[in-house]
């Protein structure tokens, strides 16, 4: 699992993002910033994982990187982390329906925090750890992010039906 996750992260190295939204440039640098912000705010390693891995799909396809990234992570991390990666742009793309659908749930709070870290991880001058160190911290004694770990908060099929 470690080597698979490291490979997904390292594929982000040098992936440049639109400077209008990402003045920090590199997608890996951005992801490491989001991870650092998550670690400062919560002890929830599932959220740490989502923050670190939320953009892994950008190495393949930027416009639908949320779906692509979730598909890449399927079977490597817990269903909860996959769900968070798949839906990390919902509060940007469809904020009203997302808030109504998830009102009062831990899933909404998780998406709001992930969105905040995603937006906050855009400093061109931030100091970040290397991907190896980030993964070592994430995986140290953690069972919550393993594929058999926490379930997804809401079945994706039900969400897709509600959006149609």
N, C-alpha and C positions, 0 to 999 in steps of 0.2 A: 504494500500500500504506500509506504513512504516514497519509494522510487517512482511510482506512478504519479503521486501528487507532486513530487518535485519536478518531474518531467512536464506536467501541465503548467506549473508555475513558471518554469524556465522558458517555456514557449512564449510567455508574455514579454520576456526581456527584449527590448528594442521595438516592441509593437507601439508605434506612435499613435496618439489619440488627437482628436480635433482640439487645437489649442484654445478655441472659444470656450469649451467646457472643461478641458483638462490642461491647465497651464503647466502641470507637472510633467506632461509629455508621456513618458513610458508607462505602459499598463502594469508592468511588474512593480515599479516604484509606487504607483497609485495603490495597488493591492496591498503592499507592505505597509503603507500609511494607514489604510483602512483597518488592517489587522492591529496595528499599534493602538489606534483609537479605541477599538473594541476591547482590547486587553486592559486599557486604562479605566474603562467604564463598567465592565462586567466580569464576573468569574465564569460565565456560561461559555464553555468551550465549543458548543455547537454554534453559537454566535461568532466566536473567534474564527471558526472554520469558514462560516459563510462570508465573513468580512474578507478573509484571506483569499478565498476561492471564487468570489462572486463574479469576476470578470474572466475566468479561464477560457470562456468561449470566444473572447476577442482574438485569440491566436488563430482561430478558424474563420470567424465571421463576426463583424462588428454589429451590424443592424439587429440581428437576432441572437446576440451573444448570451443572453439570459437562457434561452431554450437550449442552445448548443452546449453551453457550459454545464447545465443541469444534466443533459444527456451524457456528457463526458464523465461526469462524477457519479452517475448511477452505478451502484455496486461497489464503489470505492469508499463512500462516506454514507452516513445515516440518511434515511429518507427525509428527515427534518432539514438537514443541510441542503440536500438536493432541492427540496421544496423552496427553501429560502433563496437559493441561487436562481431557480426558475422564475420566482416572483419578485426579485429584488427591484425591478423597474415598474411594478404595478402602481406604486404611489406617484410615480412620475407620469406614466402613460394614461392610467385610468384611476385617478385619485378618488373621485366620488364613489364609484361602484366598489372599489376596493375597501374603502372605509365603511361603507354600508354593509357589505358582505361579511366583514371580519370584526365589526363593532363589538367591543367588549371582550375580545379574545386575546390570548397571549400571542397569537400569530400576528395580529395587527401591531402590537407593541414591538415585536421582533422586527417586523418589516420597517417600522418607523425608525428604530435604532440603526438598522442596516442602511437605510437611506441616508440617515444623518452622517454615518461614517463614510459612506460612499462620497457624499458631497464634501465632507471635511478632509478627505484624503487627497487633496489637490494642491498641496504646497510644492512649489518648485525648489524650495530650500530645506525641506524636512530631512531629518536624519533617520534612517531606517536600518533595521537589521538585515542580514542576508537571508535568502530563502531557506537555506539549510537550518539556520538557527530558528527561524519562525516555525518551520515544520517540527523541529525537535521540541520546541515549547508546546506547540499545539498537541502533539501526540504523546507527550510525557504523561504516563499513567491515565490517559483518557480513554474511556470506553464509549463515551457519548457520541463520538463522531464516526465510530465504526459502522459498517453497513448493517450490522444487526442492532445498532443503537436506536436512538429516539425515532419514533414514527413521524411522518409528515403531519402537520397540524390539521390540514384539511385535504380531503381527497381531490386531486387535480381535476378529475372528470366532472365533479360537481361544480367546481369553480368555472370550468370552461362552459358548462351548460348555462350557468347564470349569466355569463358575459354575452351569450349569443342572443 
